[in-house]
Amino acid sequence: MRFIFTFSLYFLFQFSWSQANLNPTEISYKEALVQSKKENKPVFIMLYATWCPHCNTMKATVFSDPKVKLFMNTNYISIWKDIEKEEGKQIKEQYNTNGLPTFLFIDDNETLLYSIKGEMKTETFMNEATNALNPKLQLPYLEKQFLNDPSNVTTCLAYIQTLRKGADRTELSKPTHLYLETQTDQQLLSETNWRVISNGVTDIQSREFQYVLNHKKEFEKITSPQRVDAKITNIVSELLQPYTINLDSIAYFQKRAIAKTIQLQKIDSLIFSYDLLIAERTKNWGLYQKTTLEGTEKYVWNTASKLVEIIQIYQTEIKDITALKKAIEWGKRAIELNNSAEANLVLARLYVKIKDKKSAQLYAKNALAITKEMGWNTKDADTLLKQLNTK
């Protein structure tokens, strides 16, 4: 009996060990689908990139946990695919995913059951992976329940809140507007409908979002000023950000015109930041100069770090003497707000550009004094002072 018991424990240990050490990159996507059908288990796919720090953290923490390995290999056919390799690219396109890491849970017919994305803790991942096994929490069931009665806010919220865990926000637009079409303008002004709008409205020109803008104070009473402001800010970011990433300045300025119809100081400030980003990333220094001359004192006058960022660009890229003198004013303002070595050093270099050696030496000495006081490396300030003293 003792031998049988010992052998059973050994076998159980060996089984658990082998299950927890299955390599999820060994089989192809098609092979995983075949295995899924054979074993009656859904497929779990992790989409990653070798350069993605969040992906690497998930591998090193969550997926190195024996409990997670055992759970996933007991309940799923698990595969990991690099989006920069052929299979990974195809899966990414097939399921229209963006963001890394992305986790897809599919059946053997390639139906998406559940999806999540981003770095998360082990407990959160395990909860989500458990939810993905529950048919009543899966996307096909939630979608069907919602489509049975598109006017039902409960099923609408259940569907879009699960959908948003892994989908791009633009994919939430269709079910969101299908529900909101059943609501009158007056009905939009409710706590539940605010939740639908907040979660799923992505079109800045939509009836629902325009209604929020026109009834901002009323929505603030229903939820909070901070949440309404966050929604407005997010929808502008979602409108403009893709074009700064893709360096599509023509489309950017077309969408920018739409964003400018929101006449709020906070939004104007946000647009100013995106204007600078598109100008910097496209190396359109004429646009950068024009934008900063028009908006720096209006939007970032009280933000030392942003002022320093701008004068750094002026120091390396802008040649116009009048504009450089304006940048010197911004540098002095940055020092008023935060007398940093960095601000003093950049200001000294700006003075070099306009051939004011005396002022350049003054601010270079300030930078040197601050770096010495902080115990930092004084190389940059020393080098600049040496150059100034030999001219």
Disulfide bonds with the S-S distance in Angstrom:
none
